[in-house]
Amino acid sequence: MNILIKSAQIIDFNSPFHGKTMDVLIENGIIKSIKPKISSDKNVKVIEAKNLHLSTGWFDMQVNFCDPGFEFKEDLNTGMKAAASGGFTGVAVVSSTNPPIHSKSEVQYILNKTAASIVDVYPIGTLSHKQEGKDLSEMYDMQQAGAVAFSDDKKTVENAGLLMRALLYAQNFDGLIITHCDERSISLDGKMNEGITSTKLGLKGIPALAEEVMVNRNIFLADYTNSSIHIANVSTQRSVELIKKAKTSGLKVTASINAYNIALDDSVLMGFESNYKTNPPLRTKVDMEALQKGIADGTIDAITSDHRPQDSESKDLEFDLAANGMIGLETAFALINTNKGKIKLETIIEKLSNNPRKILKLKQPKIAEGELANLTIFDPELKWVFEKKNIQSKSVNSPFIGSKLTGKVIGIINKKQVHINK
């Protein structure tokens, strides 16, 4: 299918057309022409609307598609539909499946089942065998099979020696280690951020210290081993400061934060809404503002949705008993854009597209003539209401149903396919 996108403002720092409003013609999946005006013929599908913006396809480096093993929450097909609806042409799926992605067999299963999709799906293998935190997984074999990084997802690697050996071993094949930071002996069985709100609600709190101690430890290990490390799920002011200091010192540290931690603080939990229960928890307004500043100044490299489908039996419970997580692919951009504060739109797009691929050492798409079309089309100013009927995910555990949001995805183009939201 040939496609003509009319009068779109291009956002791509790697493109000679960055910041310009242009027509873009795509023929057989290749960007054929970019000009101020391109006439169309009857064999071309025209995409035209007010305030169109065009960027390289967005990439989410932390989603859980629950497949294999938990398909009653999500499967690869519904997960990819949610990603496409949210504007993502690529995702990296975490290893928390059943069995976990801990050998090349699971990696090949993911790649084979998603090969024909408009959304590129990349597996993240476990760091430890079966995510048990005892022995290293078959990282090299998984990377050869197509894994793009290694992580035990939300299971903190408590054994410092194991993480140190993983960092050293990964150097042999330029592998990336991703860590979640939570010192469980401090957080224990906390339900939300420790602070004024948790005291008011009578809920057991998770101190910011639990994250910050582990961030500091992991930075020390990266320094000692002279290794690259990615710190995911950053949620506190002090963590941002520690990461900024590490980067200033020349350490090979990158970091990402979840969209909900940028946009929400723990005061929204006053109604005991279990869909706001997340890991890491929603923190204070001070933390939220520090995360926004970290995005703006480059301390934080990427933004993730942390898409975590949960079935009703896991969420429709008392807050103490409910599982962590919310679906996020379909609302990630709008949630950030609605609550961006002083963050520039171009910065948001950079953290959603180029930077995640850079961290994972994936090929960067580019909006230029002759390049493969890997594109996200959106309107950053369009106001809309997120409704249950918009959800493509198999689960509906979103606290934003009925919320007014600013910024809507029009569609995506990738792998000679096009998806336009209704």
ABEGO torsion letter per residue (X at the ends): XBBBBBGBBBBBAABAABGBBBBBBBBGGBBABBBABBBBBAABBBBBBBGBBBBBBBBBABBBAGOBGAAAABBAAAAAAAAAAAGBABBBBBABBOBBBABAAAAAAAAAAAAABABBBBBBBBABBGGAGABBBBAAAAAAAGBABBBAEABBBABAAAAAAAAAAAAAAGBBBBBBBBBAAAAEABABBBEAAAAAAGBBBBBAAAAAAAAAAAAAAAAAAGBBBBBBGBABAAAAAAAAAAAAAGBBBBBBBBAAAAABBAAAAAAGBAAABBOBBBBBAAAAAAAAAAAAAGABABBBAGBBBBBAAAABBBAAABBBEBBAAAAAAAAAAAAAEABBAAAAAAAAAAAAAAAAGBBBBBBBBGBBBBBBBBBAABBBBBBAAABABABABBAABGBBBBEBBAEBBBGGBBBBBX
